[in-house]
Amino acid sequence: MQVPHSRFRHPFDALNSAGAEKRHQLVICCVHGHEVSRAVCGFLRDEGIDCRYLVGGFEAWREADLPVEPIDGH
């Protein structure tokens, strides 16, 4: 499951495709909202990409009973 209208990316894939995302503001979300999302967001910011990370991650999103949808292709 994932946040609606989001795209699943492995952290390394997100780092490798950083240049393609410069025209969008991104919100990075991992399971718990700690090391992975913060590290990816820090790297993307260093590359000039406007991004934030979701505090508490997907776990907090679900605990808040916010909508979710299946991950395409998974």
N, C-alpha and C positions, 0 to 999 in steps of 0.2 A: 504494500500500500504506500501511497505517497500523497503529498499536498496537491490538491487539484491544480491543474495547468502547469505543473512543474515538470522538469525533465530529470530523470535519473542519470547521474554521471558518476563513474568511479572517480575518486579523487585525482588519480594520475591523468585521466582523460580530461578532467576540468582544467588541470594545469597545462596540458598540451594544447588545448583549444582556446587558451586565454585571449589571444589576439582577435579572434572572431567575435568576442563578446563585448568589445569596447563601446559599442553604441547602446548598450542596455545597462540598466541598474540591476544587479543580481542580489538575490538573497540565498545564501548558502545554508543548507540544512543537513545535518548528520543525525544519527540516532539520538544521541544524548546532548548535542549542542556544546561540546567541549573541544577537545584537541583537534579533531579532524576538520570541523567547519571553521574554526578559528585559524588554523594553519593555512587552509585553502584560501580563505578570505584575505589573510595577510599577504600571501603570494600574489593574488589577483590585484590587490591594492597597489603593490609594488610595481605591477605591470600597467598601472594606470586605469584599472577597471573600478568603477563605482560599485561597491558591494557591501553587504551587511551579512551577519550570520544570525540565525534564529536561536535566540537564547533558550536553552532547554531542549532544543532540537525537536525531532519528530515525536519523541516521547512526550514532551510537554504539549505539542499540538494535539495529540490524541487524548491526553488527559483533560484538555480543555474542551473536549468533545467537538472539535472543529471538523469540517468535512474532509474525507479522504477518498482516493480513487485508486484503482489497480494500476500498477506500473505496466506500461505498454511493453509487450514482449516478454514479460516475466511471469 
